[in-house]
Amino acid sequence: MTINPINNKQSFIFKPLKIVQSLGWVAVAILALPTVIGSYFAWKKLAAVWSEKERPDTQKTAEVASETLIPKTTEGLLRDWVERAPTHEDRLTAQERILSFLEDPADLLDLSNLNLSSLPSIFEDKRFSKLQEINLIGNSFIGSLFIGNKSIRTIFKESPFKSSLSLDKEDFVDLLTKESTKKPLPTLLELKREQYERAIAQFKTPGCLGPCSAEAYLDYLKNTEKNFGFYFNTNLLYNTGIELDKFLTNLQAEIKEASSLAFVPFLLAGNLLREQHIVVAVINLKDEKIEYFDPKGNQLYSWLGSLADRNLAQWNIPSQKFLEELSRSVFPHKNPSIIRNINGPQPLSNKVHCGAHALDFIQVRMNTDFTKSSNPNYFETSLSSDGEQLRSTMAATLQNRLDTGQIDS
């Protein structure tokens, strides 16, 4: 029998060379991580160095490249969504119902009474082509829901917070029928009180704030600043799956509710060096400009420009490009005018208080036009740097509204 000297396990000549090649491709893969595609091909090259017949770790290498760099399947996206579930949501039952549906597709998908606040981004899968209706009664959705099949009809219980469906045509049907549920539906007031309680608990914990905290606190601001013409869009705090063009189109219509300012908090993507981070875009309708607030400041951006920019978590585009697209969409008759804050109240070493600082900025900005710096592209703020105190104060504010029954009105 002829023995291939390259694939022979006892070959000592080629193993050192392969080890050197492997280390080289690992280095290339790490360096190429920001490009994703480049990193993926580096992993493939690494897998090719070792024959599957020679070493069992070849298959593992290919699996790493596949799992981390190749788009995930519907089942994988569904599993990730379940793993990120807040404790109060029954996403395991939702997963069981969705997997059962995928095995035997039907007209109706029943996701009722699971206390869900979001849906997984899986509805572009062709196996949902038969789906005509989703029962969403008994959930507390906040932000936007993205459903890929535009013909889907929804049985939907509206949240006390602003919600919208990202459908390609306006054929949303609200069907509230007691026959559709197995237990009494919570009232809007009950849902709202529960949302406040969740937000208060998040403010009191040492970890990062979740989207429900922003929704509850902004709801408080809506009810205490009724005479001030502002608008909040919190869709980009959620992984809605909506495309940039569609988001901008929706926003153009929504900000007509505002006479002065519209606030758009959004997430910057995390990486090996920096955590996911909440920042705020302000659409200044009066001055026709876009303001950008980063709780950690933009000093590096003022020095290095685009070299220090970060991508949005929602889309793989730098924040500056998003702000410019936002400006062109809202103010199409003029060149984009973007100004950023130079200083920021959040310490650079802190990783958990950006949400509280962002909410503090929004609350103060509604009544304060911050002093501009000598550079027209930047502005300065004077905000509290004590994130823990901010969170404690905000929790107490929401608790007081609950205790005094102010949210009932």
N, C-alpha and C positions, 0 to 999 in steps of 0.2 A: 504494500500500500504506500502510495506517495504521500509524504508529509509536507505540507505547506510550511516553510520555515517562518513565515510572518505570523501565521496563526498558531504555531506550535507553542503550547503553554510553557515548554521548557526552554524557549529561546531567550537567552540572556542578552543578546546583542540589541534587540529591538525594544526591549522594555524600558531601558533608560531613556531612549529617544522619545518613546511615547509619553513617558512621564513628563519630560521637558515640554513636549508639544501640548500636553494636557494643561500644564501650568500656564503656558502662554495663552491658550484659548480661554482659560478661566479669567485671566487678567483682562483680556479683550472684552469678555462678556460683562465684567464689572464696569469697565470704563465706558462701555456702550449702553449701559442700562437706561440713560435718559432717552435714547432713541428707540427702545423696545425692539424694533425690527433688527437693528444691528446686533443687539444682545442675543436675540433669538437665533440668528445664523451662527453666532459664535458658539452657542450651546450645541447646535447641530454639528458644527465642525468638531467640537470636543467629543461628541458621541461617536462620530465617525472614526476618531483616532483608535478607539478600542472596538474590536470586532465582537459582536454578540456571542460568537462561538468561543471567544477567548475568556471573557470575564463577565460575571453576573452583574457587575455594577454598571455595565453599558446600558442595560435596560432602565436602571434607575436614573442615569444621566438623561436619557431621552425623556423619561417621565417628568423630570424636573423642568426641562425645556417646554414640554407640552403643557404641564399644569400651570406654569407661571407666565408663559408668554403667548400661548395660543388662546384665542377667545373661548370662554367657558361655554359648556352646553347649558341647555335650559335647566337640567337637573342640577348642574353645578351652581348656577345663579340662584336657584331656589334654595339649595343647601346653604349658601353664603347668607342669604336673606334670613333664613331661620336662625343661623348662628349669631346674627346681630340683633336678635329679638330682645326688646325690653321685657322685663319680668312679667309685666301685666298683660302682654299679648300672647294669644294662643296660636303662635305660628306653626307649631308642630301639627296641630289639627288642620290648619290651612294647607300645609305641605301634603298631608295624607289625602286631602280632598283633591288637590291639584294633580298629584301623581295618579290617583284613581281616575280622574278625568282624562289624563293623557293616555292611559291604558285603554279607555273606552270613551272617546270623545262624544259629547252630546251637545244639545242646544243650550243647557243651563249649567253654570258653575255656581255652586252654593258656598259662599264664604261668609255667611251671616253669623252674627253673635260671637265673634272671635276677638273683639276689642282691638282690631288692627288699626294702625296709624299709617300704613303704607302698603303698597302692593309690590311684589317682585317684578323686575323688568324682564319679563319672559314672554309677553304676549305677541311678539313678532314670530314666534314659533308657528310653523305651518299646521301643527297639530291642533291649534286653536281656530282653524278656519271654519269649523262648524259652529263655534260658539256664538250664540245670539244674545245671551243675557247673563249678567253676573248679579247675584244677590249679595249686596253689601250692607244690608240692614244690621243694626246692632254693633257697628264699628264707630270709631271716632277719628275719622281722617282729618289731617291738617296738611296744608300745602296743596300740591297738585298730585293727581293720579294720572299716570300715563298708561293708556291702554292702546296697544298697537293696532288692533282691528277696529277701524272707525265705525263699523256697523254694529258694534256691541251696544246693547241696551243695558242700563244699570238700574237696579232697585237700590236706592241710595238714601241713607239717613243723613241729612245735612249736619255737619259739625257746627258748634257755636262759633267757630273760627272760620275765616274765609277759605273756601275750598273751591277748586275748579277741576274740571276734567279736560285733559289735553287730547281732545278728539279733533280729527281733521274736518269734521262738519258738525254743525250744531244740531244734533239729533238726540240730545240728552233727554231722557224721560224719567221723571220722578214718580215712582210707583210705591206708595206706602200702603201696604195692606197687612192687616193683622194676621191674615191667614198664612202669610209668608214666614212667620216666626213661631218658634216653639216656646218662647217666654216673653213677658212684657218688654217692650222697648224702653230704654232709658229716655227720659225727657231731655230736651236741649239744655235745660238748667242743670240736670244731673251730670251730663257730659261735661259741661263747662266747669262745674265745681270739681269734678274728678281731674280735669286738666290742670286747674289751679293747684290742687293738692300734689300732683306729680311734679309740677314746676317748683313748688316750695321745697319738696324733698330734694330735688336736684340742686337748688341753690344752697342747701344746707350740707351737701356732701362735698368732699374735697376734690372730686373728679371734674371732668369737663362737663359743661352744660349741654343738654340735648336740645333739639328743635322745639320741643313742647315748652321749654322755659322761655324761649323767645316769643312763641305764639301767645303764651299767657301774659307775659309782661307787656307786649305790644297791645294786647287787648285792653289791659289796664290803661295804657296811654291813650288809646282811642276813646276811652270813656271819660278820661279826665281832661283831655285837650280837645273837646268837641268843637270849639270855636276856631281851632287852628287848622288851616287847609293843608294837611299832609296825607301821605299814603304809604303803606308798607307792602312790599312784595317779598315774601319769605320763601318762594319756590326753590331758590338755589341753595337752601339749607338741606334740601332733600335730593336724593338721587332719582329724579323724576323720569329721566330718559328723554326729555323733550329736547329737540334740536335748537341751536342758537337762534336761527332765523324765526322759528315758531315762537320762541320765548320773547324775542324783541317785538314781534307782531302783537302778541297778547299784551305785552307791557304798554305799548302805545295806546291801546284802548283803555287800559286800567288806570293809567295816571291822569286821565281826564277827571278823576275824582279829586285830584289834588289841585290846589290853587297856588301852592308855593313850593313845597318840597316833596319828593318821593324817595323813600329809602329802600335800598336793595342790598341786604346783607348776603354775603356768599362765602364759600369755603375756598381757601388756597390748598392745593394738593400737598400732602406730606411726602417726604423722601427720607433717605438714610440720615440726613443731617438735621432736617427740620420737621416739626410736627404739622399735622393738619391745623389750619389756622383760620379763624373767622375775621373777616374784614367787612367794610361797609362802603357801598357806592351811594352817593347822594345826587339825585337829579334836581338841580337848582333851576326850577322853571322860570323864575323871575330873571335871573342873570344869564340863563341859557348856557350853563356850564355843568360839568360833572365834577363833584368832589369825591375824593377817595380817602377813607380813614383806615389806617392800619394801627391796631392797638400797640404794636411794637415800633411804630414809626417807620419813616422812609428815608432815613439819613443815608443808608447805603445806596438807595436808588438815586438820591440827589447827586451822589458822587459817581456811581458806576452806570447809571441808566439801565438799559435793558439787560445788562450782564447780571444785575442783581434781582431781576424780575422773577416772579413765580407764576406757575400755571394754575388755572382754576381746577378744582376737583371735578366740576361738572363737565368741562370740555378741555381738551388738551391745547389750550391757548393761553398766552401770557395775560396777566391782568391788564396791562396797558392796552393790548389789542382789544380785549373785551370792553374796556372803558371807552375806547374810540368808537367801536361799533355801537355801543349804547348811545353815545353822543350823536352819531350820524343818524341813528334811528329816530331819536326824539327831536333833534334839531337838524333836520336835513338841509336847511338853507345856509348853514354856516360850518366852518371848519371846526373839528373837535377842540374843545377847551377843557383840558384835564388839569386839576390841581390836586396835589397830595399833601398830607400832613408830614412835616419833618420830624416832629417829636411825637412820642407815644407814651402813654401812662403805664403800659405793661412792661415789667422788667424782662430783659431778654432771656433770662434763665427760667422764667415761669412758663409753664406749658398748659395751664388749665383755666386761666381767668380771662381769656380773650373774649368769650361770650359776654361776660359781665361788663367788660370795658366797652364792647361794641354797643350794648344796650344803654350804657351810661352816656356814650357819645350821642346816640340817637335822641335820648331824652333832652340833653343839653342843647343839641344843635337845633331843635325845633324852635328855640327862643333866643339862640345866640349865633351871631355871624362872627366866627372866630377871626382874630386879628391876623391879617396877612403878613407874611414875611417880606423881606425886600425883594425876594425872587417871586415873580408872579405865578410861577408853576407850583408853589408850595405855600402852605399855611400852617399856623401854629395853634396848638390847643393848650388849655389849662384844665386838666381833668385829674381826678383822684387816682393815685397810683396804688391804692390799697384795694386789691381785688377781693380779698376776703371780707372786708368791711362792706364793699359794694354788694356782694352776694347776700350778706346778712341783712342789709337794709332792704334789698329787693324782696327777699323772702318775707320779711316783716310787713312790707307794703301789701303783698298779695294776701298774706294771712289776715291782715286787718280788713281787707275787702271781703274775705270769706266770713269772718267773725261778725261783721256789721251788716252782712246781707247786701252789700252794695252791688255785687254781681247779679243779684236777682232782679234788679230794675232794668 
